[in-house]
Amino acid sequence: MLKQLLPVIFIFSCIASFAQTGGQKSFEFLNVANNARLAALGGINTSLSDRDINFFYSNPALVSDTLAGFASATYQFYVADVGQSTLSYAHRFNKVGTLAFGIQHLSYGTMQGYDASGAELGTYKSGETALVIGKSHQVRNFRFGANVKMVFSNIAGYRASAAMIDLGGIFVHPNQDLRIGLVVKNMGIVFSEYSETSNSELPFDVQLGATFKPEHMPLRFSLTAYNLAKKNVTYYDAASGQDEPGGLDKVLRRINFGAEVLIHRNVNILVGYNYLAHQELKLENGGGGAGISVGFSARIKSFEFVFSRSGYVAGKAGYGLTLSSNINRMLRRG
């Protein structure tokens, strides 16, 4: 086992699944927020539509023809050499309409490997990649979408691959600024396993959320329920002497909160709170910022910049930067 790899894998398993119960899943990097806006809003959102090209990863119904021509690049800075990069683009084709394309890659960096006796085995590069194509279709106040994903994982020379699909939908209220989104994520098959003895389980999930902007208020709220396909997401050790989480606590562990403060048409403040992340990653004597995320977006001419900071444990945070632009509009101006 790689001594230097284990802490990083552990941290990212916490970030992605926040101490999931019921078995270890593979390809958990698909549940890590892959753009700065999503990270700043708590990491999970199924209902913020037509705002960011990158949100088709969260729900394929969130990107429509209005985002055709938009391109985006993101880099997320994590601990040590760990980082995640994402490229996204939406293009409108004459016959099939708008398709969204994306590449998501999480790199664990280069690490020294050791055998059971402690002897060095050389260095290893580890990372995971997803290639994604998404399509949505409008039917009155409803929009439905699907993503097709090819996923590849290389952990210290052990490789696995899989094909998955996401199916999502969104309802857009005709009179109010209200959107309700539902997505079923990461259904598929495993093509190849890490080893002959491994048995990879896909990170299947069902998520339901709503985004609402009150009239005459410069605020937009998002509330998203996730882990709906899991019977239990609460880790409880009876031998610890701590009280078992109550009913309200168990409900809150399935909810992600996000909000935008619309201080200007070109500038927004973003905040998010994930209760499960806070409970599972906080310190014994305080929260340490776990589960709390902040950020801002700023539009300057043809470009939009989004920055995020996501707290995990005391003194440790992830930082994200996203740059987006309408490529088609820039080409027409040129």
C-alpha positions in Angstrom: 0.0 0.0 0.0 1.2 3.5 -0.7 1.9 5.3 2.6 1.7 8.7 1.0 -1.4 8.0 -1.1 -3.6 6.8 1.8 -4.0 10.2 3.5 -5.0 11.8 0.2 -7.5 9.1 -0.7 -8.9 9.3 2.8 -9.4 13.1 2.6 -11.1 12.9 -0.8 -13.3 10.0 0.3 -14.5 12.4 3.1 -14.9 15.3 0.8 -16.9 13.3 -1.7 -19.0 11.1 0.5 -18.7 12.7 4.0 -18.2 9.3 5.7 -20.6 7.3 3.7 -22.0 4.1 5.3 -23.0 0.9 3.8 -19.8 0.0 1.8 -17.0 1.6 -0.1 -17.8 3.0 -3.5 -15.6 3.6 -6.5 -15.3 6.7 -8.7 -16.3 8.9 -5.8 -14.6 11.8 -7.5 -17.8 12.3 -9.5 -19.4 13.6 -6.3 -16.8 16.3 -5.8 -17.9 19.7 -6.9 -16.0 20.3 -10.1 -16.6 24.1 -10.5 -16.2 27.1 -8.3 -19.8 28.2 -8.3 -21.1 24.8 -7.2 -18.3 24.5 -4.6 -19.3 27.9 -3.1 -22.9 26.8 -2.9 -22.1 23.8 -0.8 -21.2 21.3 -3.4 -24.6 20.0 -4.5 -27.3 21.6 -6.6 -29.9 20.2 -9.0 -32.0 23.3 -9.7 -29.9 26.3 -10.7 -30.7 26.3 -14.4 -29.4 28.3 -17.3 -26.8 30.1 -15.1 -23.6 28.1 -15.5 -22.5 25.7 -18.3 -20.8 23.5 -15.6 -24.1 22.7 -13.9 -24.9 20.0 -16.5 -22.6 17.7 -14.6 -25.0 18.1 -11.6 -28.2 17.8 -13.6 -28.3 17.4 -17.4 -31.5 19.4 -17.6 -29.9 22.6 -16.2 -28.3 23.6 -19.5 -30.5 24.7 -22.4 -30.1 26.5 -25.7 -29.5 29.8 -23.9 -26.0 28.5 -22.9 -25.0 27.3 -26.4 -21.6 28.7 -27.3 -20.4 29.0 -23.7 -17.1 27.5 -22.7 -15.6 27.2 -19.2 -12.4 26.1 -17.5 -12.0 25.4 -13.8 -9.2 24.4 -11.5 -9.7 23.3 -7.9 -6.8 23.5 -5.5 -6.8 20.9 -2.7 -4.3 19.5 -0.2 -0.7 18.6 -1.2 -0.4 18.1 -5.0 -4.1 17.2 -5.4 -6.1 19.2 -7.9 -9.1 19.0 -10.1 -9.5 20.5 -13.6 -12.7 20.7 -15.6 -13.3 21.9 -19.2 -16.9 22.4 -20.5 -18.5 23.6 -23.7 -22.0 23.7 -25.2 -22.6 23.8 -28.9 -25.8 24.0 -30.9 -26.0 21.6 -33.9 -28.6 22.2 -36.6 -30.1 18.7 -36.4 -29.8 17.6 -32.8 -29.8 20.9 -31.0 -27.5 21.9 -28.1 -25.1 19.3 -26.7 -22.9 19.9 -23.7 -19.4 18.4 -23.6 -17.1 18.1 -20.5 -13.9 16.7 -19.2 -13.4 16.3 -15.5 -10.0 15.2 -14.2 -8.9 14.8 -10.6 -5.2 14.3 -10.1 -3.7 12.9 -6.9 -0.2 13.9 -7.9 3.0 11.9 -7.9 3.7 9.8 -4.8 6.3 7.5 -3.5 5.3 3.8 -3.3 6.3 1.2 -0.7 5.8 -2.5 -0.3 4.7 -4.3 2.9 8.3 -4.3 4.2 8.7 -0.5 3.7 11.0 -0.8 0.7 10.6 1.8 -2.0 8.9 0.8 -5.2 9.3 4.0 -7.1 6.9 6.9 -7.8 3.3 6.6 -9.0 0.9 9.0 -10.7 -2.7 8.6 -9.7 -5.9 10.3 -11.1 -9.4 9.8 -12.3 -11.1 11.2 -15.4 -14.7 11.5 -16.7 -15.7 12.3 -20.3 -19.3 13.6 -20.4 -21.8 14.5 -23.1 -25.2 16.0 -22.1 -28.5 16.8 -23.9 -31.7 18.4 -22.7 -35.1 18.8 -24.2 -37.8 21.4 -23.3 -41.5 20.5 -23.0 -43.5 23.6 -21.9 -42.5 24.4 -18.4 -40.5 21.2 -18.0 -37.0 20.3 -19.3 -35.6 16.8 -19.3 -31.9 15.8 -19.9 -29.5 12.9 -19.9 -25.7 12.6 -19.5 -23.5 9.8 -20.9 -20.2 9.4 -19.0 -17.1 7.3 -19.6 -15.1 7.1 -16.4 -11.5 6.0 -16.0 -9.5 5.6 -12.7 -5.8 4.9 -12.1 -4.8 4.6 -8.5 -1.1 3.8 -8.1 -1.1 1.6 -11.2 -4.4 -0.1 -10.4 -7.0 0.8 -13.1 -10.7 0.6 -13.5 -13.3 2.0 -16.0 -17.0 2.3 -16.2 -19.9 3.8 -18.3 -22.6 5.7 -16.5 -25.7 7.8 -17.3 -27.5 10.6 -15.4 -31.2 11.3 -16.0 -32.6 14.6 -14.8 -35.5 17.0 -15.1 -36.5 20.5 -14.0 -39.7 22.4 -13.6 -39.6 26.2 -14.3 -42.5 28.1 -12.8 -44.2 30.3 -15.4 -44.8 33.3 -13.1 -42.3 33.1 -10.3 -38.5 32.7 -10.1 -38.8 29.1 -8.9 -37.1 26.0 -10.3 -37.4 22.4 -9.0 -34.9 19.8 -10.2 -34.7 16.0 -9.8 -31.8 13.9 -11.0 -30.8 10.2 -10.8 -27.1 10.0 -11.0 -24.4 7.5 -11.9 -26.3 4.5 -13.2 -24.2 2.2 -15.3 -21.8 -0.7 -15.5 -18.2 -1.4 -14.6 -16.0 -2.4 -17.6 -12.8 -3.2 -15.8 -11.9 -3.7 -12.1 -8.9 -2.5 -10.2 -7.9 -6.1 -9.5 -9.3 -9.7 -9.7 -10.6 -9.5 -6.2 -12.1 -6.0 -6.2 -15.8 -5.4 -6.7 -16.5 -1.7 -7.6 -19.8 -0.2 -6.6 -20.9 2.9 -8.6 -21.7 6.1 -6.6 -25.5 6.0 -7.4 -27.6 8.8 -6.0 -30.9 10.4 -6.2 -31.1 14.2 -5.6 -34.1 16.6 -5.4 -33.8 20.4 -5.0 -35.3 23.8 -5.5 -34.0 27.3 -6.3 -36.1 30.3 -5.5 -35.6 34.1 -5.7 -38.2 36.1 -3.7 -39.6 39.0 -5.7 -37.9 42.4 -5.0 -35.2 40.8 -2.9 -31.5 40.5 -4.0 -31.3 36.9 -2.8 -31.5 33.5 -4.5 -31.8 30.4 -2.3 -31.1 26.8 -3.2 -32.1 23.8 -1.1 -31.0 20.3 -2.2 -31.8 16.9 -0.8 -29.3 14.2 -1.7 -28.3 10.6 -0.7 -32.0 9.8 -1.2 -31.1 6.3 -2.5 -29.3 5.5 0.8 -31.1 4.1 3.8 -28.6 5.5 6.3 -25.9 8.2 5.9 -25.2 8.7 9.6 -22.2 7.0 11.2 -22.8 6.1 14.8 -20.5 4.2 17.1 -22.4 3.1 20.2 -19.1 2.4 22.0 -18.1 6.0 21.7 -20.5 7.0 24.5 -22.0 9.8 22.4 -25.7 10.2 21.9 -27.2 8.7 18.7 -28.2 11.4 16.2 -31.9 12.2 16.4 -34.5 12.4 13.7 -34.0 16.1 12.8 -30.2 15.5 12.7 -30.6 12.6 10.3 -32.8 14.7 8.0 -30.4 17.6 8.0 -27.5 15.3 7.0 -29.3 14.9 3.6 -29.7 18.6 2.9 -27.4 21.1 1.3 -28.0 24.8 1.6 -26.9 27.5 -0.9 -27.5 31.2 -1.4 -26.5 34.0 -3.7 -26.5 37.6 -2.7 -27.2 39.6 -5.9 -25.4 42.8 -5.1 -25.0 43.9 -8.7 -26.0 42.5 -12.1 -22.3 41.6 -12.6 -21.3 40.7 -9.1 -22.7 38.0 -6.8 -21.7 36.7 -3.3 -22.1 33.0 -2.9 -22.4 31.0 0.4 -23.1 27.4 1.2 -23.5 25.0 4.1 -23.4 21.2 4.1 -24.6 19.9 7.5 -23.3 16.3 6.9 -19.8 17.6 6.0 -19.9 19.8 9.1 -20.9 17.0 11.4 -18.5 14.3 10.0 -15.4 16.5 9.6 -15.6 19.0 12.5 -13.2 19.0 15.4 -14.3 17.8 18.8 -14.0 21.2 20.3 -15.5 23.2 17.4 -16.6 23.1 13.8 -13.3 24.5 12.4 -15.1 25.7 9.3 -16.1 22.2 8.1 -19.0 22.2 5.7 -19.0 26.0 5.2 -18.2 27.5 1.8 -18.1 31.0 0.3 -17.3 32.6 -3.0 -18.1 35.3 -5.4 -18.7 35.7 -9.2 -17.8 38.8 -11.2 -18.6 39.5 -14.9 -16.1 41.7 -16.7 -16.9 42.4 -20.3 -17.2 39.0 -22.1 -15.7 37.0 -19.2 -17.1 35.7 -15.9 -14.8 34.8 -13.0 -16.0 32.7 -10.0 -13.9 32.0 -6.9 -14.7 29.6 -4.1 -13.4 28.5 -0.7 -14.7 25.3 0.8 -13.8 24.4 4.4 -13.2 20.7 5.3 -11.2 20.5 8.5 -9.5 23.1 10.7 -6.8 24.9 8.6 -7.6 22.9 5.5 -9.7 24.2 2.6 -10.2 23.8 -1.1 -10.0 26.7 -3.4 -11.6 26.9 -6.9 -11.4 29.3 -9.8 -13.7 29.2 -12.9 -13.4 31.3 -16.0 -16.3 31.3 -18.5 -17.2 33.1 -21.7 -19.5 33.0 -24.7 -17.1 31.9 -27.4 -19.6 32.4 -30.2 -20.3 36.0 -29.2 -16.5 36.7 -29.1 -16.0 35.2 -32.5 -18.9 37.3 -34.0 -17.4 40.5 -32.5 -14.0 39.5 -34.0 
